[in-house]
Amino acid sequence: MKSLTYIEYLFLDCISTERPIKEATLFYNLIGKRTVSTMLQCRQYDLEAYFTVMPGMKPTVLKKGLKRLLSDGLIIGNDDDGYLLTKAGSEIQADFFSSHAHFSLPNQLEFALVQSVLRRRMLFLIQILSEMLHKNKHYYPIEREAKEQLWMKRLLTQHVGDKETFARAYGEEWHIYLSRLPERDARLFALQFEGTDHLRKTTGQMAGLFSLDEAEVKILLHQNWLSLYTALEKEPENFPVLSSVMLKTIKENGLASASAETTMGYFMNGHSMNEIISMRGLKQSTIQDHFAEIALIYREFPTQEFLDKEKLHYLQQLVERKERVDYREIQKAFSEINFFESRLIQIRSEVAAKYG
């Protein structure tokens, strides 16, 4: 049997032995189709780590990969009923990823929209402060967009105190984080940095230096960025500069889509759903989808503003039992429940089952 490619192993990693998954469901999850239905299925299938990790993938790539896995007996099923992992598939998958990287951190779904700009800003700040420490004003900025250069200028202007102390503190924060990583991962991660007398490497160059598949290099970098965001959320006192970059970026951009963030902003300012529908000139279903997206992404959500006491009590029981529920079970409890309320109960019980 010819060896699987790295991407075929990743497809295998997305399929379970218990719950069949359809090709379209898997495809939309991997490319990151940002609909409430796709994101809810992403949570239900425990595929948050894989959400939008292959944004430019063509449908034929997945179709060909699944066909290969079927022919090798690693999965069973079809697109009508979905695909399941076989015992052989489970064994080969476990063996491969015991020594190779894969996508495993669920906060990928949370940071999917904002992580690109976070990386750019954090890496750009390394370059700026490195050149500042070495008093070099003649360098080519790695960030070419004027708006990002202005954003960084504002960040530095807002800082009160000695810039050299600020720069050294930022370097120390990176040292703290990198010291927590395995030696290889830390060395690999630092190759993204650029500063005085140090040029960043491409992922292809990194792969050559470490004798790794380039796909694995990208996964390792990706996973360690996500673990950084977790550290910044849990320990802002240890990473004041990095945390400030992350918090400012999230405050400006949000974690959900721009339209959903706008709708939620109106709601938090005291406007009712009907008022928001009128103000935004959008359909009720669209506005409800905005609230549903926010409820999926943010652990804190004012659920009590959208459900009556009886439905809230039902949801609370699900939360206490950490029980996940589908729409059929909800309709048995509330025969007259509307689609938005039913979906909201599904979403919040799903989030609570995983995060409490």
Summary of the structure (lengths in Angstrom):
residues: 356
radius of gyration: 22.9
end to end distance: 44.0
largest distance: 70.0
contacts: 1024
relative contact order: 0.09
helix: 66%
strand: 3%
